[in-house]
């Protein structure tokens, strides 16, 4: 059970990092829009 939880956490972490990098890539494409949205 402990091993399964550890595996699940690492899987979620990888998914989260992948999702973040996708957002970052999209932001780099639309730099102007992204920075406008930040303010």
N, C-alpha and C positions, 0 to 999 in steps of 0.2 A: 504494500500500500504506500509506504513512504517513497519507494523508488518510483512508483507510478505518479505520485504527486510532483516529485522532482522533475520527472520527464515532462509532465503537463506544464509546469511553470516555465521550463526552458523552451518548450514549444510556443507558449504564449509570448515569451520574450522575443523569440525569433520572428514571430508574426508581427509583433509590435514594431520591431526595428525595420522590418520589410515595409510595413505600412508607412512608417515615418520617412523612410528613404524615398518612397513613391511620392509622398506629399512634397518633400524637399525637391525632387526632380521636377515636379509640376510647378513649384514655386520658382525654380530657376528659369523655367520656360516663360512664365508670366511674371517676371520680376517686378514690373511696374504695378500690376494688379495686386500682387502679394504685399508689397510695401504700402500701397494705398489702404489695403484692408487692415494693416497693423495699427494704423493711427486712429 
